[in-house]
Amino acid sequence: MKEVSLDKQYYKEHIQNILYDNYVKLALVNIDTGEYVSVISVDKNADNYKSTSDVSSYFKDNKGLDCCHPDEVREFAYMCDMKHVKALIEAGARSIVRNFRFRLRLGEDYEWVSMDIEAEKEPREDGQWVVFGMRAVSLDTLVLEDSLRTLTRVYRRIFRIDVTHNICETLRGGYIRSRDEVKHDCLGDYMKDMTMGGEIFPDDVDRVRKCLSPEFLIKYFANGHDRFTIRYKRKMDMVYRWVMTEVIPTADYRDDNKVFYLYTRDIHEEYSESIEKQELLEFYSYKDTLTRLGNRNAFNILCDAYADRNDKRSVGFVFNDVNKLKYVNDHYGHKEGDLYLQRVSQMLAQHFGENACYRISGDEFVVIIMDIAEQSFNSMIARYKEVIDEQEEAPVAFGAVWKAEADSIDKIMNEAERLMYEDKKRFYSKHPEVKRRESVENEANIAVGTTKDGVPHYRNLGKTDRIFDALAATTLRNYIFMDDLDTNVTKWSASAVDYFGLPGQYIYDTQKVWEKLIHPDDRAIFEQDITEVFAGRKKYHDVEYRMRNKNGEYVVCTCRGFITKKENGDPEFFVGTVINHGVIDGVDPVTNLHNQHEYTKYISIHLRNKQTMSILAIGISMFNSINMMYGYAYGNAVLKDFATKLKNVVGGKGLVFRLDGAKFAICSNVYTKQELKEVYRHVQNLALDNVGLNGTSIPLKLYGGGLIYDHVGADEDVIKSSVEYALERSKEDHHGELVFFNEEIKDNDRMRLQLYSTIHKCVANNMEGFFMCYQPIANSETGHIVGMEALLRWKHKEFGVVPPGIFIPWLEMEPCFFELGNWIIEQALTDGMEVRKIRPDFVVNVNISATQLENHGFRQAVVDILKKTKFPPEYLCIELTERCKNMDIAFLKNELEYFRKLGIKIAIDDFGTGNATLNLLTELPIDELKVDMSFVRGIQESKPNQVLVQAVVSCAHQLGYKSCIEGVEDKALFDYLHRYGSTYYQGYHFSRPVCLEDFKKLL
């Protein structure tokens, strides 16, 4: 690689356009030729540098990687990897890296810098150029800068409304303003300009004027609401667009200080799409999708409206039933049958008008004409009959009735339906070759032979029966059945008989036996579908329902079947398959690896046989990005390719399993710890270079967790949770380096596994040994205790009192934590009711884990506990623990909004550490931020800690949240922290965590 001279004018102009005053490093790089232009560098000799393969090695030779903080070296090198950069550009990306922050040694100290990598829109003749830039970031602005950027990216307008002093401050009006540009307006002038200057869509003016008036908002917030939202159309960039305005009172909002913030953001695309979908949904709610006539819902509404009328009007009613539809479907297919129905509907619409016609079932159409004279109706019917008679075969049979007045539409329809059947008989007598056969249900009751007990038997079909038995034996989750319609006896797969506890392989009148096993809520669906098939209105039976197995458990099944016919066209057999979704196949369909069920089975067998095993779990970081960029089909192809490479690496030394998502496990009886490390290193190298399809190579970043098991007492749940715990630590704390469970815990792994196994058993044994302690939460101004945080403890005769930091992180990976978590909530609220006898306005804080939120039964569990304990929900605050912040933001928001509607408060625990990112503030419905104690430790001497604590507390108050500083350990720290204005304090200064009786003594 050679450096290009800066004498070329077009390079100079390009660099000048992107150069900022605060860059500490800037380079223009050609990723095709290797040429680069070094503009600003931390190394004075950089301009004399002659060759380099990419920016990361350029930094290395210039001591750049040595200058990078060790914690960020690996990620920095990955970000600058040319293969990675080029792959993203080829996929259409231009902003390759945006605002990647790391610590760089400038002089003697490390300082935070922010790196951007931007590609030119089009490659030049000499190749594709990208710009690498690093700019300084001051530590005291990191939090506030991200907060401001988040707000200004989301909101087009931000106002501060001071009703008390009649002031409107424009903080954001379509672009970012500096502090000096904040505009002060009279509140009255602002409201007048907004509603009378053409800025609001005319149809929305009155509603906006009313809902955003100070009088309305004051009254609204006086009723206890904490947020007001309104959607309307507003002029944005000279056109009207849908916007949403949110009004939030300030934290110190009161009668003599009525101040709130007004945020407006553009929601035009998402809301317009929502309106379109709603309109389309409403259309199809009352329209038949095939014929575009009114459907049964529309017909029922018309019937109800007529019944409610006091002045009944004359009604003309025509009931139509389509002839030969079953014949068309059976001989020409359902597509031709649909065309046949469309032609009939067009004939009706042309003769009676589209708005008068309804399709009320598969082959039944009705026509309703209101306020029509009898003579006019009879003339219309006569012409309609002429149209039908002109055709070779009548497409419909119909009955027509006119009534001057009727009690209900149903009575008229019954009479018209009777006349239709008379017309149907005339059609069949005229065309005997298409006469409908008697229903298959009646034919199925004919017995052709009996057993010695007099029960109709299944005909012996010889070779057909042998083929049936052979096919039935090939699968455990798909059950084959064959119903002899002449005898009404069904033959079932032996596996179905065993799983559902059927009376035998041959069953007479299966429907009665089968229906008893179907969940009561699903029987109507089954009966309707099977009736449609046996009546000839459907060709295939295809329905999903829940079935009860022999253990009394309900499993989801899909039943698919159809009727076969004899040579003369009569029905012979009803054959099909029942797919049991409750029985899990052992192979993952995407990767063809053993699945998670087999992984559990593997561990269980080794535990039962007391065999040594080595487990290496591997996860792919940020795999969702691949799905989003290339599509899910390509993502699945990458998983399959990666799985193939894993199997090639392992060979015959072990088995490879696919776990959930983009996680895999290698299990072996022979690998040592050192060999597992070598395998992981080899897989890492393969993932960086060779994973991909069709010539596209995508570098994958991995994280890994391992465990060596050698006969320590444990069960499969403990083993899996321990591996998962090590895997999470690799991802969260070790930047993808392989973490072994016994290394991570820093103690004797045998003792630790025995501890976890004992804890697991204690949870199952009615929470044996677990008890609650409580730490006070105090008002920052008065120091009075106003609440308590519930903290779990565990004591065992063999292990003593075990600190929660030892077992909680591991236990949160366990499914059993859901039950333990519910027990914690119930104990805390039960004890909270005792405290409320002394302090009625007392608040109880309970930590909530991701395992609880992900469980579909958690909502109801909380509701049930509140009812059982009679604890008022508005005095319960749930704190989100670390893993909650890794959850899907949309799912987390939905769950928290549910609890907030119950009145429960939401707090983010340890804000500012781990994954407590600022986007949580804008996305989640929260009430309180808790500042982690790590920021308070030594705060009197630490300028960065002072800035960060002030930033978090100020941010909370500006957004209308409460704040709590943890780690207040003594009186000196208590007095010092007053300057930050936090709402609450928590720490040893008030008390260590204590049992309930000791806690009540503190009040």
Secondary structure, 3 states (H helix, E strand, C coil): CCECCCCCHHHHHHHHHHCCCCEEEEEEEECCCCCEEEEECCCCCHHHCCCCCCHHHHHHHCCHHHHECHHHHHHHHHHCCHHHHHHHHHCCCCEEEEEEEEEEEECCEEEEEEEEEEECCCCECCECEEEEEEEECCHHHHHHHHHHHHHHHHCCEEEEEECCCCEEEEEEECCECCHHHCEEEEHHHHHHHHHHCCCECHHHHHHHHHHCCHHHHHHHHHCCCCCEEEEEEEEECCEEEEEEEEEEECCCCECCECEEEEEEEECHHHHHHHHHHHHHHHHHHHECCCCCCECHHHHHHHHHHHHHCCCCCCEEEEEEEECCHHHHHHHHCHHHHHHHHHHHHHHHHHHHCHHHEEECCCCEEEEEEECCCHHHHHHHHHHHHHHHHCCCCCCEEEEEEEECCCCCHHHHHHHHHHHHHHHHHHHHHHCHHHCCCCCHHHHCCCCCCECCCCCECCCCCCHHHHHHHHHHCCCCCEEEEEEECCCCEEEECHHHHHHHCCCCCEEECHHHHHHHHECHHHHHHHHHHHHHHHCCCCCEEEEEEEEECCCCCEEEEEEEEEEEECCCCCEEEEEEEEEECCCCCCECCCCCCECHHHHHHHHHHHHHCCCCEEEEEEEECCHHHHHHHHCHHHHHHHHHHHHHHHHHHHCCCCEEEECCCCEEEEEECCCCHHHHHHHHHHHHHHHHHCCEECCEECCCCEEEEEEEECCCCCCHHHHHHHHHHHHHHHHHHCCCCCEEHHHHCCCCHHHHHHHHHHHHHHHHCCCCCEEEEEEEEEECCCCCEEEEEEEEEEEECCCEEECHHHHHHHHCCCCCHHHHHHHHHHHHHHHHHHHHCCCCCCEEEEEECHHHHHCCCHHHHHHHHHHHHCCCHHHEEEEECHHHHHCCHHHHHHHHHHHHHCCCEEEEEEECCCCCCCHHHHHCCCCEEEECHHHCCCCCCCHHHHHHHHHHHHHHHHCCCEEEEECCCCHHHHHHHHHHCCCEEECCCCCCCECHHHHHHHC
